[in-house]
Amino acid sequence: VSSTLQSVGPNATLVEGGLAEMIRDLKARLAGEIAVSGPDLARNLTDLGLIDEYRLYIHPVVLGHGKPFFAGPRPPLRLVASDLIGEEAIRLTYVPA
């Protein structure tokens, strides 16, 4: 998702119009998961009530600084699963409460 791109390469679609309408259309047409990464897009979709599940991966690596995933008020969430990924990472799965 971009607000500045004029064209995209193969295996991508340039979508014009509102974010909410685009995601609602994708959810209605496609089976399976729609993966989202990046705190800005995730925050917008959270504010629109369009995220069904959050998967947070914890890996003990120091990366420096960056944007917090929940920059504003954190939505009410309920932990539904925790899974060991390999030997060094954990996936926490939350759904909106």
C-alpha positions in Angstrom: 0.0 0.0 0.0 1.4 3.4 -1.0 0.1 6.9 -1.3 2.8 7.9 -3.7 3.5 5.2 -6.3 2.3 5.7 -9.8 3.0 2.2 -11.1 4.0 -1.2 -9.7 5.9 -4.2 -11.0 4.8 -7.8 -11.6 2.8 -9.6 -9.0 1.4 -6.3 -7.6 -1.7 -4.3 -8.2 -2.0 -0.5 -8.0 -5.1 0.3 -6.1 -6.8 3.6 -6.3 -9.5 4.7 -3.9 -9.9 4.4 -0.2 -8.0 2.0 2.0 -11.1 0.7 3.8 -12.9 -0.1 0.6 -9.9 -1.9 -0.9 -9.4 -4.1 2.1 -13.1 -4.9 2.5 -13.2 -5.9 -1.2 -10.1 -8.1 -0.8 -11.5 -9.8 2.2 -14.8 -10.5 0.4 -13.1 -11.8 -2.8 -10.1 -13.7 -1.6 -9.9 -16.9 0.5 -7.0 -17.1 2.9 -4.9 -14.6 4.7 -4.0 -11.0 3.9 -0.6 -10.3 5.6 0.1 -6.7 6.6 3.5 -5.4 7.8 4.5 -2.0 9.0 3.1 0.0 11.9 1.5 2.8 9.8 -0.6 0.5 7.7 -1.5 -1.7 10.6 -2.6 1.3 12.7 -4.8 2.5 9.9 -6.4 -0.9 9.5 -6.8 -1.3 13.2 -8.5 2.1 13.4 -10.9 0.9 10.6 -11.6 -2.3 12.5 -10.3 -4.4 9.6 -7.7 -6.6 11.4 -9.0 -10.0 12.4 -5.8 -11.3 14.0 -2.4 -10.0 15.1 0.7 -12.2 14.9 3.6 -10.7 16.7 7.0 -12.4 16.3 9.5 -12.0 19.1 13.2 -12.7 18.3 15.9 -11.7 20.7 17.9 -9.5 18.4 18.8 -5.9 19.1 18.0 -3.8 16.0 18.2 -0.2 17.3 15.2 2.0 16.9 12.1 2.2 14.8 8.4 2.9 14.9 6.4 1.3 17.6 3.8 -1.1 16.2 1.1 0.3 18.4 2.0 4.0 18.3 -1.4 5.2 19.6 -3.6 3.5 22.2 -3.3 -0.2 21.9 -6.6 -1.8 20.8 -8.1 -4.3 23.3 -6.6 -7.7 22.4 -7.0 -11.3 23.6 -4.1 -13.8 23.4 -5.2 -16.9 21.7 -2.0 -18.8 20.9 1.8 -18.8 21.5 4.1 -20.9 19.4 7.8 -21.6 19.4 9.3 -20.9 15.9 12.5 -22.8 15.6 14.7 -22.5 18.6 14.9 -18.8 19.0 11.6 -17.0 18.2 8.1 -17.0 19.5 4.9 -16.1 17.7 2.1 -14.6 19.8 -1.4 -14.6 18.2 -4.0 -12.1 19.4 -7.5 -11.3 18.3 -9.5 -8.1 19.0 -11.2 -8.5 22.4 
